[in-house]
Amino acid sequence: MPKRIGPNAVEFQGEFSVRLVSRTQLKYEEDRRVLNVEVEPGDRLAVYLSAATQWHGTDTGEFLTSQDRARIGANITLGLSFLRIPHLLA
C-alpha cells in the first residue's frame, strides 16, 4: 500500500520511494541505494531515466542493468501516478 511521505513523495511498503526534490531532480530509493534522476517540467514531467547510469550511496557504485532500468521505470510510474503528477519516461 503506498503511503504519502511528503507533498511530492511516496513510499511503497518500504520497498521503494519516489520523491520529487526539485523542479529538475527526482530521487528514487530502494534497498539503501539512491538514484538521482534528472527531470524537466512541462505539460508532463519528463523523466530522463535513460541518462541515469549508476546507483549512488553504494560502496561499489553499481551500474544499472537493463532489468534495473525496467523495474525502476515501472516503480517511478507507479509513484508519480499515485502523486497524480502527469509524466513520461524519456
PyMOL commands that set and color helices and strands:
alter all, ss='L'
color gray80, all
select helices_A, chain A and resi 49-51+66-82
alter helices_A, ss='H'
color red, helices_A
select strands_A, chain A and resi 2-6+9-12+16-22+25-30+33-40+45-47+87-89
alter strands_A, ss='S'
color yellow, strands_A
deselect
rebuild
show_as cartoon
